[in-house]
Amino acid sequence: MNSAVILCGGLGTRLRPLLKDRPKALALVGGRPFLEYLLLQLKRYEINNVILAVGHCGEMIEAYFGSGSDLGLHLYYSYESEPLGTGGALKLAQNLIHSEYFLVMNGDSFFDIDLKVLIRYHQKKKALATIGLAKVDDTQRYGAVELDHEGRIVRFLEKMKGGQPGLINGGIYVFQREVLELIPEGRPVSLEQEIFPKLIGRDFYGLPFQAYFIDIGVPEDYLRLKADPSRLLMAVSLK
């Protein structure tokens, strides 16, 4: 497999006061758009064909990255004319997805994992879908993911007061093409809220990683990363 979809069409409403002139994917960190770090991570693991599922200000993203040739990648664009959510955006992009299984990444988080390890695990388990899970000290903000003894996902826990250590969705997935058939067409759909619950009990796995994870979806985390981008720079060997 050498193809991936990056979901970068969100409106980024929480970051709007900080990013008045650009979409969230082009938020600058260490002098580079955040999306560039995701693309460099894919390149590092020889995933060279990347579909960018764009929406709000998507033309700015395409104007910046173009065909991807400057990064040694092949970039393709799927435009949503209205917000479709993570699932709806993926469904819209399905005609650009030609492999039996493929990688999906959230465009507003970075998870420094070995993508080949995640893909091999997915293949070994003969999974329908696999999520890369981040081990964190406090799951309060994100909600937790529970696994059984074989690594199957059995439950998603809502955000709770008094956070506990545990596993959270790291925003990187491996999907079989069959997952696309579960997504309704032509309306907003959330992978996390609507599709993932349908996958429980259907060879739906999670693989935990102890690795650097950052989500820029809220202003305080974006500002913290912008003030000290060293971990992100190191992750893609830019420092």
Salt bridges, closest charged atoms under 4 A:
ASP21 OD1 - ARG22 NE 3.28
GLU36 OE2 - ARG32 NH1 2.57
GLU46 OE1 - LYS116 NZ 3.00
ASP108 OD2 - LYS24 NZ 3.03
ASP112 OD1 - ARG44 NH1 3.56
GLU146 OE2 - ARG155 NH2 2.98
GLU150 OE2 - HIS149 NE2 3.85
GLU150 OE1 - ARG152 NH1 2.30
GLU178 OE2 - ARG202 NH2 3.11
GLU194 OE2 - ARG187 NH2 2.54
ASP203 OD1 - ARG152 NH2 3.91
ASP215 OD2 - ARG141 NH2 3.39
ASP221 OD2 - ARG141 NH1 2.23
ASP221 OD1 - ARG224 NH2 2.83
